[in-house]
């Protein structure tokens, strides 16, 4: 089951190499917007979307480079 999921994921990402970095950039921008809108909420205070966006973008760049 996991191998089929990884096969499907690698095939779909191989055709859309810029999708994961774009999602990562959008998460970073969303984190910046949330800082202004709800600055005291735990998501904005912990920079969760910022860290998640950076990890997703880096993973996307490395995966696109490998494929």
Buried (B, 14 or more C-beta within 10 A) or exposed (E): EEEEEEEEEEEEBEEEBEBBBEBBBBBBEBBBEBBEEEEEEEBBEEBBBBEBBBEBBEEBBEBBEEE
